[in-house]
Amino acid sequence: MTAQLAQGAGPDAHTAVSFWLEDAGDDLTPRPPLDGSTDVDVAILGAGFTGLWTALELLKREPTLRIAVLEREIAGFGASGRNGAWCSGELNISVDLLAARHGVEAARAVRRAMYDTVDEVGRAAAAEGIDAAYRKGGALTVARAPAEMPALRAAAAEYERHGFAEHGQVLDRAALDERLRVAGAVGALYTPDCAAVHPGRLVRGLARAVERRGGTLFEQTPVTGYTPPARGRAGRPGRAVERPILHTARGDVRATTLVLAGEAYLTELRQLHRQLLPIYSLIVLTEPLSAAQWAAVGWDRHECVSSFRLTIDYLSRTQDGRILFGGRGAPYHFGSRIDPRFDRDEATHAMLRHMLVRWFPTLRGIRFTHAWGGPLGMPRDWMPTFAYDPATGIASARGYTGHGVATSNLAGRTLADLITGRRSELTELPFVNHHSRDWEPEPLRWLGARYVQLAMMRLDRLAERRGRAPTGRSLAERLARH
Ligand SMILES: Cc1cc2nc3c(=O)[nH]c(=O)nc-3n(C[C@H](O)[C@H](O)[C@H](O)COP(=O)(O)OP(=O)(O)OC[C@H]3O[C@@H](n4cnc5c(N)ncnc54)[C@H](O)[C@@H]3O)c2cc1C
């Protein structure tokens, strides 16, 4: 089990988790924990975006449902309160691959659903009165050297091939410079389907919205496991049915439906241990830039920004004028371990600070005020799962691979439709009841994950030094193809 922050940890311990929680403008004092066993209609593990959107969407559809959300720490403690602020219509799985696996129409439906979701997050937050600093400025994927141009062209061609050309526009150097001035950049791919949000305010606001509609949050309540009903329940009218249970040290919660919404942390549950790989993503944040510094950088339209490196990097501009720079590259930990100590890795944070100044040399000497990180969940085939089994009453949404800010909203709406028995366009999406195969047992999992992580870094360094794009044929690239 993840080491929990000290029981009874006050708001200060949670403020330190990320800038987003510190700046959420909300009282982080934990809500009371579960106090004895109870019985509800829907019990949800996890008060992140997935659990909270699902609760909210269920209550919109059926306002009388009794819903309990069980959260180990506080709402927003996980990736939802720590991320890079990208509410993006892109997934981490290519349309080509989706089309090959599920057919062209299903792949297109996924794209359309994701684009709609970016707008829906803004709409739903506004409707609930949440000031999430939602700003739809699109996203720029920058080619920072000629070696990144083949990847840019391939990405643009993929949009065009599937009839989404306007969602992936190529900008030449001059057009990019008008928006954002990145040292050495030669062009960029612009997609309009991305908004920057304040994830801390969004997730904390969602928790309050769920409460306003009658849901109950129990914080500082770690779930130690779950038990499905002994027999399937379907098709046995009149028989006493057994119900699934969430277990905690403070009592059991019996429910008609369980929703497992713990993303990377689900790996700590015996039944789901190998379903996801917990991968750490780390972030550094600057002090607010001066007007002169912003004039040198540009970035007036507040796009979310990344590059074509194999080792993921992502940037966003905060509402209060700071630059967030995030990246993967922190090591995978043997046995899928998750620990608050892994949230900070000085070598990775130093690299991110260094990279930010390489992107924007005019910011040399800028002060960095925050550094944090957290685990995200990566399924074996990179494909998210929105699952519901009416026979057991167990639902789950997971496996967003670092693209969960928007996808969790889509998941919440889809799970709410599935649980309340509504057929909709969403319940036809290929995420529904998708089963990704398990990751390998250890030590193979650690060997594979570390090999790919280190090889990707080496390929990025080589590409930079030699000015040639990675071939796409190396073992690491083939293993990580998606
Ligand atoms: C550093 C970082 C940067 C990211 N950047 C982006 C980005 O820019 N854009 C994007 O789209 N995605 C990004 N992601 C991913 C995105 O944040 C997640 O996909 C999304 O927030 C997942 O939401 P969730 O509710 O499923 O999981 P989480 O937010 O992780 O919530 C799970 C909750 O469950 C609780 N929990 C877990 N286990 C238990 C238990 N046993 N008992 C009780 N409670 C439990 C946890 O405490 C946690 O609060 C990033 C992730 C990280 C870590």
The ligand as a MOL file (V3000), in Angstrom:
LIG
                    3D

  0  0  0     0  0            999 V3000
M  V30 BEGIN CTAB
M  V30 COUNTS 53 58 0 0 0
M  V30 BEGIN ATOM
M  V30 1 C 2.5970 15.0980 -13.0240 0
M  V30 2 C 1.4280 14.7420 -13.8830 0
M  V30 3 C 1.1140 15.5350 -14.9850 0
M  V30 4 C 0.0060 15.2430 -15.7760 0
M  V30 5 N -0.3510 16.0980 -16.7630 0
M  V30 6 C -1.4940 15.8950 -17.4410 0
M  V30 7 C -1.9740 16.8650 -18.3580 0
M  V30 8 O -1.3910 17.9350 -18.5170 0
M  V30 9 N -3.1070 16.5870 -19.0440 0
M  V30 10 C -3.7910 15.4180 -18.8640 0
M  V30 11 O -4.8030 15.2010 -19.5280 0
M  V30 12 N -3.3950 14.5140 -17.9490 0
M  V30 13 C -2.2820 14.7350 -17.2310 0
M  V30 14 N -1.9040 13.8480 -16.2740 0
M  V30 15 C -2.7780 12.7050 -15.9950 0
M  V30 16 C -4.0570 13.1380 -15.2990 0
M  V30 17 O -3.7710 14.0330 -14.2560 0
M  V30 18 C -4.7440 11.8880 -14.7760 0
M  V30 19 O -4.9700 11.0060 -15.8530 0
M  V30 20 C -6.0870 12.1560 -14.1230 0
M  V30 21 O -5.9900 13.1900 -13.1920 0
M  V30 22 C -6.5690 10.8780 -13.4700 0
M  V30 23 O -7.6690 11.1710 -12.6450 0
M  V30 24 P -8.2160 10.0210 -11.7180 0
M  V30 25 O -9.3000 10.5900 -10.9260 0
M  V30 26 O -8.5070 8.8130 -12.5300 0
M  V30 27 O -6.9760 9.6060 -10.8050 0
M  V30 28 P -6.2610 10.4700 -9.5660 0
M  V30 29 O -6.3970 11.8810 -9.8140 0
M  V30 30 O -4.9360 9.8580 -9.4150 0
M  V30 31 O -7.2210 10.1340 -8.3930 0
M  V30 32 C -7.2360 8.9060 -7.7430 0
M  V30 33 C -7.6130 9.1890 -6.2990 0
M  V30 34 O -7.8520 7.9530 -5.6620 0
M  V30 35 C -7.3050 8.0050 -4.3740 0
M  V30 36 N -7.0190 6.6240 -4.0000 0
M  V30 37 C -6.1860 5.7810 -4.6200 0
M  V30 38 N -6.1650 4.5970 -4.0140 0
M  V30 39 C -7.0320 4.6960 -2.9880 0
M  V30 40 C -7.4440 3.7810 -1.9840 0
M  V30 41 N -6.9580 2.5290 -1.9050 0
M  V30 42 N -8.3640 4.2000 -1.0960 0
M  V30 43 C -8.8870 5.4610 -1.1650 0
M  V30 44 N -8.5030 6.3490 -2.0830 0
M  V30 45 C -7.5890 5.9710 -2.9810 0
M  V30 46 C -6.0430 8.8290 -4.5190 0
M  V30 47 O -5.6200 9.3920 -3.2930 0
M  V30 48 C -6.4900 9.8650 -5.5310 0
M  V30 49 O -6.9850 11.0360 -4.9160 0
M  V30 50 C -0.7890 14.0960 -15.4760 0
M  V30 51 C -0.4580 13.2750 -14.3980 0
M  V30 52 C 0.6310 13.5910 -13.6010 0
M  V30 53 C 0.9530 12.7230 -12.4300 0
M  V30 END ATOM
M  V30 BEGIN BOND
M  V30 1 1 1 2
M  V30 2 1 2 3
M  V30 3 2 2 52
M  V30 4 2 3 4
M  V30 5 1 4 5
M  V30 6 1 4 50
M  V30 7 2 5 6
M  V30 8 1 6 7
M  V30 9 1 6 13
M  V30 10 2 7 8
M  V30 11 1 7 9
M  V30 12 1 9 10
M  V30 13 2 10 11
M  V30 14 1 10 12
M  V30 15 2 12 13
M  V30 16 1 13 14
M  V30 17 1 14 15
M  V30 18 1 14 50
M  V30 19 1 15 16
M  V30 20 1 16 17
M  V30 21 1 16 18
M  V30 22 1 18 19
M  V30 23 1 18 20
M  V30 24 1 20 21
M  V30 25 1 20 22
M  V30 26 1 22 23
M  V30 27 1 23 24
M  V30 28 2 24 25
M  V30 29 1 24 26
M  V30 30 1 24 27
M  V30 31 1 27 28
M  V30 32 2 28 29
M  V30 33 1 28 30
M  V30 34 1 28 31
M  V30 35 1 31 32
M  V30 36 1 32 33
M  V30 37 1 33 34
M  V30 38 1 33 48
M  V30 39 1 34 35
M  V30 40 1 35 36
M  V30 41 1 35 46
M  V30 42 1 36 37
M  V30 43 1 36 45
M  V30 44 2 37 38
M  V30 45 1 38 39
M  V30 46 1 39 40
M  V30 47 2 39 45
M  V30 48 1 40 41
M  V30 49 2 40 42
M  V30 50 1 42 43
M  V30 51 2 43 44
M  V30 52 1 44 45
M  V30 53 1 46 47
M  V30 54 1 46 48
M  V30 55 1 48 49
M  V30 56 2 50 51
M  V30 57 1 51 52
M  V30 58 1 52 53
M  V30 END BOND
M  V30 END CTAB
M  END
